[in-house]
Amino acid sequence: QVELEESGGGMVQAGGSLTLTCVASGSNFTLDHMAWHRQASGKQRELVASITSFGETNYAESVKGRFSISWGDGRKSVYLQMNSLKPEDTAVYYCNTDDPYLIATTGRSFWGQGTQVTVSS
């Protein structure tokens, strides 16, 4: 089992920056996958960025060149650096892990509770 906790959300003006942090607790091993998703009001949840143990990253087209995902120490935390924020980036941002070992042993992926990001124009 693992618990994920996000922090760093808030309100910022368009063009500003925020850094989201997700910390994993409850596991004694490093994770091989973490991702950030977001869900705007009235819309489906979408993948924003993901990272693997090899450092391979994947980004939604809408955030490429503006957002950057990276591991924290020991691959038990992940950051999402968000630059040049736009009003359309406004959403609740969720941290997620589909770590293969966790999937195999628990049959599920894990999600945080989410953190609100609001970008004003």
Chimera marker file (.cmm) of the C-alpha trace (Angstrom):
<marker_set name="trace">
<marker id="1" x="0.000" y="0.000" z="0.000" r="1" g="1" b="0" radius="0.5"/>
<marker id="2" x="1.043" y="3.548" z="-0.555" r="1" g="1" b="0" radius="0.5"/>
<marker id="3" x="-0.458" y="6.925" z="0.190" r="1" g="1" b="0" radius="0.5"/>
<marker id="4" x="0.061" y="9.897" z="-2.083" r="1" g="1" b="0" radius="0.5"/>
<marker id="5" x="-0.199" y="13.472" z="-0.900" r="1" g="1" b="0" radius="0.5"/>
<marker id="6" x="-0.088" y="16.489" z="-3.170" r="1" g="1" b="0" radius="0.5"/>
<marker id="7" x="0.861" y="20.026" z="-2.224" r="1" g="1" b="0" radius="0.5"/>
<marker id="8" x="1.755" y="23.283" z="-3.907" r="1" g="1" b="0" radius="0.5"/>
<marker id="9" x="-1.516" y="24.201" z="-5.537" r="1" g="1" b="0" radius="0.5"/>
<marker id="10" x="-2.927" y="27.683" z="-5.347" r="1" g="1" b="0" radius="0.5"/>
<marker id="11" x="-3.996" y="30.711" z="-7.311" r="1" g="1" b="0" radius="0.5"/>
<marker id="12" x="-1.706" y="32.427" z="-9.790" r="1" g="1" b="0" radius="0.5"/>
<marker id="13" x="-2.041" y="34.937" z="-12.580" r="1" g="1" b="0" radius="0.5"/>
<marker id="14" x="-1.680" y="33.912" z="-16.199" r="1" g="1" b="0" radius="0.5"/>
<marker id="15" x="1.975" y="33.658" z="-17.130" r="1" g="1" b="0" radius="0.5"/>
<marker id="16" x="2.984" y="32.702" z="-13.627" r="1" g="1" b="0" radius="0.5"/>
<marker id="17" x="4.509" y="29.528" z="-12.257" r="1" g="1" b="0" radius="0.5"/>
<marker id="18" x="3.710" y="26.907" z="-9.654" r="1" g="1" b="0" radius="0.5"/>
<marker id="19" x="5.463" y="23.767" z="-8.494" r="1" g="1" b="0" radius="0.5"/>
<marker id="20" x="3.383" y="20.817" z="-7.351" r="1" g="1" b="0" radius="0.5"/>
<marker id="21" x="4.840" y="18.148" z="-5.091" r="1" g="1" b="0" radius="0.5"/>
<marker id="22" x="3.582" y="14.628" z="-4.530" r="1" g="1" b="0" radius="0.5"/>
<marker id="23" x="5.029" y="12.547" z="-1.707" r="1" g="1" b="0" radius="0.5"/>
<marker id="24" x="4.502" y="8.817" z="-1.433" r="1" g="1" b="0" radius="0.5"/>
<marker id="25" x="4.394" y="7.250" z="2.011" r="1" g="1" b="0" radius="0.5"/>
<marker id="26" x="3.712" y="3.789" z="3.332" r="1" g="1" b="0" radius="0.5"/>
<marker id="27" x="6.070" y="1.935" z="1.046" r="1" g="1" b="0" radius="0.5"/>
<marker id="28" x="9.627" y="0.875" z="1.701" r="1" g="1" b="0" radius="0.5"/>
<marker id="29" x="10.612" y="0.727" z="-1.933" r="1" g="1" b="0" radius="0.5"/>
<marker id="30" x="11.123" y="3.238" z="-4.672" r="1" g="1" b="0" radius="0.5"/>
<marker id="31" x="8.444" y="3.719" z="-7.260" r="1" g="1" b="0" radius="0.5"/>
<marker id="32" x="8.931" y="3.009" z="-10.955" r="1" g="1" b="0" radius="0.5"/>
<marker id="33" x="6.130" y="5.205" z="-12.221" r="1" g="1" b="0" radius="0.5"/>
<marker id="34" x="4.382" y="8.387" z="-11.185" r="1" g="1" b="0" radius="0.5"/>
<marker id="35" x="2.121" y="10.737" z="-13.030" r="1" g="1" b="0" radius="0.5"/>
<marker id="36" x="0.109" y="13.919" z="-12.737" r="1" g="1" b="0" radius="0.5"/>
<marker id="37" x="-3.439" y="14.126" z="-14.015" r="1" g="1" b="0" radius="0.5"/>
<marker id="38" x="-5.895" y="16.991" z="-13.891" r="1" g="1" b="0" radius="0.5"/>
<marker id="39" x="-9.621" y="17.442" z="-13.995" r="1" g="1" b="0" radius="0.5"/>
<marker id="40" x="-11.232" y="20.744" z="-14.848" r="1" g="1" b="0" radius="0.5"/>
<marker id="41" x="-14.781" y="21.456" z="-13.791" r="1" g="1" b="0" radius="0.5"/>
<marker id="42" x="-17.203" y="19.639" z="-16.066" r="1" g="1" b="0" radius="0.5"/>
<marker id="43" x="-14.460" y="17.809" z="-17.941" r="1" g="1" b="0" radius="0.5"/>
<marker id="44" x="-12.915" y="14.366" z="-17.842" r="1" g="1" b="0" radius="0.5"/>
<marker id="45" x="-9.692" y="13.712" z="-15.990" r="1" g="1" b="0" radius="0.5"/>
<marker id="46" x="-6.693" y="13.854" z="-18.312" r="1" g="1" b="0" radius="0.5"/>
<marker id="47" x="-3.058" y="12.832" z="-18.099" r="1" g="1" b="0" radius="0.5"/>
<marker id="48" x="-0.735" y="15.819" z="-17.779" r="1" g="1" b="0" radius="0.5"/>
<marker id="49" x="2.687" y="14.183" z="-17.397" r="1" g="1" b="0" radius="0.5"/>
<marker id="50" x="4.276" y="10.918" z="-16.360" r="1" g="1" b="0" radius="0.5"/>
<marker id="51" x="7.742" y="9.659" z="-15.509" r="1" g="1" b="0" radius="0.5"/>
<marker id="52" x="9.337" y="6.219" z="-15.229" r="1" g="1" b="0" radius="0.5"/>
<marker id="53" x="12.267" y="4.868" z="-13.258" r="1" g="1" b="0" radius="0.5"/>
<marker id="54" x="14.377" y="5.298" z="-16.400" r="1" g="1" b="0" radius="0.5"/>
<marker id="55" x="13.556" y="8.983" z="-16.448" r="1" g="1" b="0" radius="0.5"/>
<marker id="56" x="11.352" y="8.659" z="-19.495" r="1" g="1" b="0" radius="0.5"/>
<marker id="57" x="8.748" y="11.401" z="-19.511" r="1" g="1" b="0" radius="0.5"/>
<marker id="58" x="5.496" y="11.875" z="-21.349" r="1" g="1" b="0" radius="0.5"/>
<marker id="59" x="3.477" y="15.095" z="-21.591" r="1" g="1" b="0" radius="0.5"/>
<marker id="60" x="0.080" y="16.127" z="-22.840" r="1" g="1" b="0" radius="0.5"/>
<marker id="61" x="0.406" y="18.213" z="-25.985" r="1" g="1" b="0" radius="0.5"/>
<marker id="62" x="-1.242" y="21.147" z="-24.226" r="1" g="1" b="0" radius="0.5"/>
<marker id="63" x="1.560" y="21.404" z="-21.632" r="1" g="1" b="0" radius="0.5"/>
<marker id="64" x="4.653" y="20.493" z="-23.656" r="1" g="1" b="0" radius="0.5"/>
<marker id="65" x="7.352" y="23.105" z="-23.293" r="1" g="1" b="0" radius="0.5"/>
<marker id="66" x="5.655" y="24.632" z="-20.237" r="1" g="1" b="0" radius="0.5"/>
<marker id="67" x="5.477" y="21.828" z="-17.653" r="1" g="1" b="0" radius="0.5"/>
<marker id="68" x="8.252" y="19.584" z="-16.400" r="1" g="1" b="0" radius="0.5"/>
<marker id="69" x="7.957" y="16.430" z="-14.294" r="1" g="1" b="0" radius="0.5"/>
<marker id="70" x="10.867" y="15.160" z="-12.231" r="1" g="1" b="0" radius="0.5"/>
<marker id="71" x="11.660" y="12.712" z="-9.441" r="1" g="1" b="0" radius="0.5"/>
<marker id="72" x="12.518" y="13.718" z="-5.936" r="1" g="1" b="0" radius="0.5"/>
<marker id="73" x="15.167" y="11.985" z="-3.863" r="1" g="1" b="0" radius="0.5"/>
<marker id="74" x="14.825" y="8.207" z="-3.699" r="1" g="1" b="0" radius="0.5"/>
<marker id="75" x="11.954" y="8.152" z="-6.218" r="1" g="1" b="0" radius="0.5"/>
<marker id="76" x="9.417" y="8.542" z="-3.447" r="1" g="1" b="0" radius="0.5"/>
<marker id="77" x="8.292" y="11.969" z="-4.542" r="1" g="1" b="0" radius="0.5"/>
<marker id="78" x="7.650" y="13.718" z="-7.806" r="1" g="1" b="0" radius="0.5"/>
<marker id="79" x="7.453" y="17.338" z="-8.815" r="1" g="1" b="0" radius="0.5"/>
<marker id="80" x="5.517" y="19.130" z="-11.519" r="1" g="1" b="0" radius="0.5"/>
<marker id="81" x="7.046" y="22.464" z="-12.450" r="1" g="1" b="0" radius="0.5"/>
<marker id="82" x="4.415" y="24.510" z="-14.249" r="1" g="1" b="0" radius="0.5"/>
<marker id="83" x="5.499" y="27.636" z="-16.123" r="1" g="1" b="0" radius="0.5"/>
<marker id="84" x="3.667" y="30.066" z="-18.386" r="1" g="1" b="0" radius="0.5"/>
<marker id="85" x="0.387" y="29.052" z="-16.822" r="1" g="1" b="0" radius="0.5"/>
<marker id="86" x="-2.834" y="29.723" z="-18.700" r="1" g="1" b="0" radius="0.5"/>
<marker id="87" x="-6.418" y="30.028" z="-17.466" r="1" g="1" b="0" radius="0.5"/>
<marker id="88" x="-7.159" y="26.734" z="-19.220" r="1" g="1" b="0" radius="0.5"/>
<marker id="89" x="-4.688" y="25.037" z="-16.860" r="1" g="1" b="0" radius="0.5"/>
<marker id="90" x="-7.172" y="25.629" z="-14.045" r="1" g="1" b="0" radius="0.5"/>
<marker id="91" x="-8.096" y="22.248" z="-12.585" r="1" g="1" b="0" radius="0.5"/>
<marker id="92" x="-7.686" y="19.900" z="-9.675" r="1" g="1" b="0" radius="0.5"/>
<marker id="93" x="-4.334" y="18.173" z="-10.116" r="1" g="1" b="0" radius="0.5"/>
<marker id="94" x="-3.970" y="14.576" z="-8.962" r="1" g="1" b="0" radius="0.5"/>
<marker id="95" x="-0.879" y="12.518" z="-8.345" r="1" g="1" b="0" radius="0.5"/>
<marker id="96" x="-1.009" y="8.871" z="-9.388" r="1" g="1" b="0" radius="0.5"/>
<marker id="97" x="1.223" y="5.831" z="-9.444" r="1" g="1" b="0" radius="0.5"/>
<marker id="98" x="0.787" y="2.751" z="-11.616" r="1" g="1" b="0" radius="0.5"/>
<marker id="99" x="3.922" y="1.182" z="-10.198" r="1" g="1" b="0" radius="0.5"/>
<marker id="100" x="4.127" y="-2.366" z="-11.626" r="1" g="1" b="0" radius="0.5"/>
<marker id="101" x="4.916" y="-3.965" z="-8.264" r="1" g="1" b="0" radius="0.5"/>
<marker id="102" x="1.989" y="-2.237" z="-6.588" r="1" g="1" b="0" radius="0.5"/>
<marker id="103" x="-0.330" y="-3.187" z="-9.428" r="1" g="1" b="0" radius="0.5"/>
<marker id="104" x="0.799" y="-6.817" z="-9.211" r="1" g="1" b="0" radius="0.5"/>
<marker id="105" x="0.456" y="-7.054" z="-5.439" r="1" g="1" b="0" radius="0.5"/>
<marker id="106" x="-2.654" y="-4.949" z="-4.849" r="1" g="1" b="0" radius="0.5"/>
<marker id="107" x="-4.475" y="-5.054" z="-8.153" r="1" g="1" b="0" radius="0.5"/>
<marker id="108" x="-4.921" y="-1.324" z="-8.243" r="1" g="1" b="0" radius="0.5"/>
<marker id="109" x="-3.289" y="1.977" z="-8.906" r="1" g="1" b="0" radius="0.5"/>
<marker id="110" x="-3.066" y="4.705" z="-6.294" r="1" g="1" b="0" radius="0.5"/>
<marker id="111" x="-4.227" y="8.308" z="-6.322" r="1" g="1" b="0" radius="0.5"/>
<marker id="112" x="-3.826" y="11.356" z="-4.150" r="1" g="1" b="0" radius="0.5"/>
<marker id="113" x="-6.687" y="13.571" z="-3.033" r="1" g="1" b="0" radius="0.5"/>
<marker id="114" x="-5.817" y="16.358" z="-5.441" r="1" g="1" b="0" radius="0.5"/>
<marker id="115" x="-4.720" y="19.966" z="-5.200" r="1" g="1" b="0" radius="0.5"/>
<marker id="116" x="-6.500" y="22.909" z="-6.787" r="1" g="1" b="0" radius="0.5"/>
<marker id="117" x="-4.681" y="25.087" z="-9.292" r="1" g="1" b="0" radius="0.5"/>
<marker id="118" x="-6.454" y="28.250" z="-10.386" r="1" g="1" b="0" radius="0.5"/>
<marker id="119" x="-5.014" y="30.523" z="-13.067" r="1" g="1" b="0" radius="0.5"/>
<marker id="120" x="-6.626" y="33.926" z="-13.424" r="1" g="1" b="0" radius="0.5"/>
<marker id="121" x="-6.532" y="35.956" z="-16.619" r="1" g="1" b="0" radius="0.5"/>
<link id1="1" id2="2" r="1" g="1" b="0" radius="0.2"/>
<link id1="2" id2="3" r="1" g="1" b="0" radius="0.2"/>
<link id1="3" id2="4" r="1" g="1" b="0" radius="0.2"/>
<link id1="4" id2="5" r="1" g="1" b="0" radius="0.2"/>
<link id1="5" id2="6" r="1" g="1" b="0" radius="0.2"/>
<link id1="6" id2="7" r="1" g="1" b="0" radius="0.2"/>
<link id1="7" id2="8" r="1" g="1" b="0" radius="0.2"/>
<link id1="8" id2="9" r="1" g="1" b="0" radius="0.2"/>
<link id1="9" id2="10" r="1" g="1" b="0" radius="0.2"/>
<link id1="10" id2="11" r="1" g="1" b="0" radius="0.2"/>
<link id1="11" id2="12" r="1" g="1" b="0" radius="0.2"/>
<link id1="12" id2="13" r="1" g="1" b="0" radius="0.2"/>
<link id1="13" id2="14" r="1" g="1" b="0" radius="0.2"/>
<link id1="14" id2="15" r="1" g="1" b="0" radius="0.2"/>
<link id1="15" id2="16" r="1" g="1" b="0" radius="0.2"/>
<link id1="16" id2="17" r="1" g="1" b="0" radius="0.2"/>
<link id1="17" id2="18" r="1" g="1" b="0" radius="0.2"/>
<link id1="18" id2="19" r="1" g="1" b="0" radius="0.2"/>
<link id1="19" id2="20" r="1" g="1" b="0" radius="0.2"/>
<link id1="20" id2="21" r="1" g="1" b="0" radius="0.2"/>
<link id1="21" id2="22" r="1" g="1" b="0" radius="0.2"/>
<link id1="22" id2="23" r="1" g="1" b="0" radius="0.2"/>
<link id1="23" id2="24" r="1" g="1" b="0" radius="0.2"/>
<link id1="24" id2="25" r="1" g="1" b="0" radius="0.2"/>
<link id1="25" id2="26" r="1" g="1" b="0" radius="0.2"/>
<link id1="26" id2="27" r="1" g="1" b="0" radius="0.2"/>
<link id1="27" id2="28" r="1" g="1" b="0" radius="0.2"/>
<link id1="28" id2="29" r="1" g="1" b="0" radius="0.2"/>
<link id1="29" id2="30" r="1" g="1" b="0" radius="0.2"/>
<link id1="30" id2="31" r="1" g="1" b="0" radius="0.2"/>
<link id1="31" id2="32" r="1" g="1" b="0" radius="0.2"/>
<link id1="32" id2="33" r="1" g="1" b="0" radius="0.2"/>
<link id1="33" id2="34" r="1" g="1" b="0" radius="0.2"/>
<link id1="34" id2="35" r="1" g="1" b="0" radius="0.2"/>
<link id1="35" id2="36" r="1" g="1" b="0" radius="0.2"/>
<link id1="36" id2="37" r="1" g="1" b="0" radius="0.2"/>
<link id1="37" id2="38" r="1" g="1" b="0" radius="0.2"/>
<link id1="38" id2="39" r="1" g="1" b="0" radius="0.2"/>
<link id1="39" id2="40" r="1" g="1" b="0" radius="0.2"/>
<link id1="40" id2="41" r="1" g="1" b="0" radius="0.2"/>
<link id1="41" id2="42" r="1" g="1" b="0" radius="0.2"/>
<link id1="42" id2="43" r="1" g="1" b="0" radius="0.2"/>
<link id1="43" id2="44" r="1" g="1" b="0" radius="0.2"/>
<link id1="44" id2="45" r="1" g="1" b="0" radius="0.2"/>
<link id1="45" id2="46" r="1" g="1" b="0" radius="0.2"/>
<link id1="46" id2="47" r="1" g="1" b="0" radius="0.2"/>
<link id1="47" id2="48" r="1" g="1" b="0" radius="0.2"/>
<link id1="48" id2="49" r="1" g="1" b="0" radius="0.2"/>
<link id1="49" id2="50" r="1" g="1" b="0" radius="0.2"/>
<link id1="50" id2="51" r="1" g="1" b="0" radius="0.2"/>
<link id1="51" id2="52" r="1" g="1" b="0" radius="0.2"/>
<link id1="52" id2="53" r="1" g="1" b="0" radius="0.2"/>
<link id1="53" id2="54" r="1" g="1" b="0" radius="0.2"/>
<link id1="54" id2="55" r="1" g="1" b="0" radius="0.2"/>
<link id1="55" id2="56" r="1" g="1" b="0" radius="0.2"/>
<link id1="56" id2="57" r="1" g="1" b="0" radius="0.2"/>
<link id1="57" id2="58" r="1" g="1" b="0" radius="0.2"/>
<link id1="58" id2="59" r="1" g="1" b="0" radius="0.2"/>
<link id1="59" id2="60" r="1" g="1" b="0" radius="0.2"/>
<link id1="60" id2="61" r="1" g="1" b="0" radius="0.2"/>
<link id1="61" id2="62" r="1" g="1" b="0" radius="0.2"/>
<link id1="62" id2="63" r="1" g="1" b="0" radius="0.2"/>
<link id1="63" id2="64" r="1" g="1" b="0" radius="0.2"/>
<link id1="64" id2="65" r="1" g="1" b="0" radius="0.2"/>
<link id1="65" id2="66" r="1" g="1" b="0" radius="0.2"/>
<link id1="66" id2="67" r="1" g="1" b="0" radius="0.2"/>
<link id1="67" id2="68" r="1" g="1" b="0" radius="0.2"/>
<link id1="68" id2="69" r="1" g="1" b="0" radius="0.2"/>
<link id1="69" id2="70" r="1" g="1" b="0" radius="0.2"/>
<link id1="70" id2="71" r="1" g="1" b="0" radius="0.2"/>
<link id1="71" id2="72" r="1" g="1" b="0" radius="0.2"/>
<link id1="72" id2="73" r="1" g="1" b="0" radius="0.2"/>
<link id1="73" id2="74" r="1" g="1" b="0" radius="0.2"/>
<link id1="74" id2="75" r="1" g="1" b="0" radius="0.2"/>
<link id1="75" id2="76" r="1" g="1" b="0" radius="0.2"/>
<link id1="76" id2="77" r="1" g="1" b="0" radius="0.2"/>
<link id1="77" id2="78" r="1" g="1" b="0" radius="0.2"/>
<link id1="78" id2="79" r="1" g="1" b="0" radius="0.2"/>
<link id1="79" id2="80" r="1" g="1" b="0" radius="0.2"/>
<link id1="80" id2="81" r="1" g="1" b="0" radius="0.2"/>
<link id1="81" id2="82" r="1" g="1" b="0" radius="0.2"/>
<link id1="82" id2="83" r="1" g="1" b="0" radius="0.2"/>
<link id1="83" id2="84" r="1" g="1" b="0" radius="0.2"/>
<link id1="84" id2="85" r="1" g="1" b="0" radius="0.2"/>
<link id1="85" id2="86" r="1" g="1" b="0" radius="0.2"/>
<link id1="86" id2="87" r="1" g="1" b="0" radius="0.2"/>
<link id1="87" id2="88" r="1" g="1" b="0" radius="0.2"/>
<link id1="88" id2="89" r="1" g="1" b="0" radius="0.2"/>
<link id1="89" id2="90" r="1" g="1" b="0" radius="0.2"/>
<link id1="90" id2="91" r="1" g="1" b="0" radius="0.2"/>
<link id1="91" id2="92" r="1" g="1" b="0" radius="0.2"/>
<link id1="92" id2="93" r="1" g="1" b="0" radius="0.2"/>
<link id1="93" id2="94" r="1" g="1" b="0" radius="0.2"/>
<link id1="94" id2="95" r="1" g="1" b="0" radius="0.2"/>
<link id1="95" id2="96" r="1" g="1" b="0" radius="0.2"/>
<link id1="96" id2="97" r="1" g="1" b="0" radius="0.2"/>
<link id1="97" id2="98" r="1" g="1" b="0" radius="0.2"/>
<link id1="98" id2="99" r="1" g="1" b="0" radius="0.2"/>
<link id1="99" id2="100" r="1" g="1" b="0" radius="0.2"/>
<link id1="100" id2="101" r="1" g="1" b="0" radius="0.2"/>
<link id1="101" id2="102" r="1" g="1" b="0" radius="0.2"/>
<link id1="102" id2="103" r="1" g="1" b="0" radius="0.2"/>
<link id1="103" id2="104" r="1" g="1" b="0" radius="0.2"/>
<link id1="104" id2="105" r="1" g="1" b="0" radius="0.2"/>
<link id1="105" id2="106" r="1" g="1" b="0" radius="0.2"/>
<link id1="106" id2="107" r="1" g="1" b="0" radius="0.2"/>
<link id1="107" id2="108" r="1" g="1" b="0" radius="0.2"/>
<link id1="108" id2="109" r="1" g="1" b="0" radius="0.2"/>
<link id1="109" id2="110" r="1" g="1" b="0" radius="0.2"/>
<link id1="110" id2="111" r="1" g="1" b="0" radius="0.2"/>
<link id1="111" id2="112" r="1" g="1" b="0" radius="0.2"/>
<link id1="112" id2="113" r="1" g="1" b="0" radius="0.2"/>
<link id1="113" id2="114" r="1" g="1" b="0" radius="0.2"/>
<link id1="114" id2="115" r="1" g="1" b="0" radius="0.2"/>
<link id1="115" id2="116" r="1" g="1" b="0" radius="0.2"/>
<link id1="116" id2="117" r="1" g="1" b="0" radius="0.2"/>
<link id1="117" id2="118" r="1" g="1" b="0" radius="0.2"/>
<link id1="118" id2="119" r="1" g="1" b="0" radius="0.2"/>
<link id1="119" id2="120" r="1" g="1" b="0" radius="0.2"/>
<link id1="120" id2="121" r="1" g="1" b="0" radius="0.2"/>
</marker_set>
